[in-house]
């Protein structure tokens, strides 16, 4: 099963400067592990020490925030699009 992953500019140094990569995974956890296998070092930027997505990153599956789905257990289907979006703050 192939999933399209949209990578933000700050993480593209791990993807050979590619903004979009294709990866396999049945859920978000598996996808992150597959990303790490293909792009060593990226998992440490996406996940904290406990393996959960960092607070300042939002992950979306087909424009749906995984926090409102099943978190990292959110199932993925062939052709899904996962976006990694850095949180923006300011005032």
Long-range contacts (C-beta under 8 A, 24 or more apart in sequence): 1-25, 1-26, 1-76, 1-77, 1-78, 2-78, 2-79, 3-31, 3-76, 3-78, 3-79, 3-80, 3-81, 3-82, 4-79, 4-80, 4-81, 4-82, 5-31, 5-35, 5-81, 5-82, 5-83, 5-84, 6-81, 6-82, 6-83, 6-84, 7-84, 8-84, 8-85, 8-86, 10-45, 10-86, 11-42, 11-45, 11-46, 11-84, 14-39, 14-40, 14-41, 14-42, 14-45, 15-39, 15-42, 25-76, 26-75, 26-76, 27-70, 27-72, 27-73, 27-74, 27-75, 27-76, 28-53, 28-59, 28-61, 28-66, 28-71, 28-72, 28-73, 28-74, 28-76, 28-82, 29-72, 29-73, 30-76, 31-76, 31-82, 32-72, 46-84, 55-87, 56-86, 56-87, 57-84, 57-85, 57-86, 57-87, 58-84, 58-85, 58-86, 58-87, 59-83, 59-84, 59-85, 60-85
